[in-house]
Amino acid sequence: MSRLIRMALVLGAVPMIPARAMACAVCYGDPNSLQVQGAEAGVLFLLGVIVTVLLSIAGMILFWILRAKRIAETVNVSAPA
């Protein structure tokens, strides 16, 4: 058996072992523990980063659209008729 196939079989079998299939300490433990609060704070922080980046990209696109319209109006007004 090749090494790659053997590794794929092992990695495929590990989740089927009942002890490994149990939830992690965050999901299985106390919902008021510091570990859970830290995980929730981390998720909220990363969500804030993603929203900030996406809003920045949307703002830049909106700026480009408005700038293109302004330049097009300037070119149309100054063009000789």
N, C-alpha and C positions, 0 to 999 in steps of 0.2 A: 504494500500500500504506500502510496506516496505521502510525503510529509504533509502536504496541503490538505489532502483528503482526510488524513488522520486528525489534523487540527480542526477541520470543519466538523467532523463527527463529535469530537470532544466538546467544542463550543456549542454545538447543537444539543448535546445531551445534558449539559450543566443546568440549564433552566428547568429541566424535567425532574431534578432532584428536589424532593419536598422541602428540605431544610433551606435550600437556596431560593425556593420560590416564595418564601415568606416575605412580607413587606419589610422595608427598611425601618430603622428606628424612628425616622420622622413620621412615616405613615402609620406605623404600628404602635408607637409610644404615646405618651401623654401629649395632648394637643396644646397644653399650656407650658410645655418645657421650653427652656432657653434655646435648644436646638431647633425646635419647630419655629419659634419666633424669629430666629436668625435666618432660617430658610425662607420664611415669608418675606422678611425684609429684603433679602437678596433678590427674590423674584420681583418685588415691587421696584427695586432699584434698576434692575435690568430692563424691566418694562418701561420705566421712565427714560432710560437711555435710548431704547428703540424708538419710542414716541418722539423724543427730541430730534433724533436723526431724520426720521421720516418727515416731520414737520419742517425741518430745515431744507430738505430736498424739495418738498412741495412749495415752500416759500421762494426758493431759488428759481424754480420753474415758472411760478407766477410772476416773479420779477422779470425774467427773460421775455415772457409773453407781453407784459406791459411795456417793456423797453422796445420790443420789436414793433408794437403798434405805434408808439411815440415816434420812432425813427421813420416808420412808413408814412405817418402823417406829415412829418417834417419834409421828407423827400417829395411827397405829392404837392405840398404847398409851394415849395421853392422851385418846382419844375416849370420850365417855360411852357406857356400854353400856345 
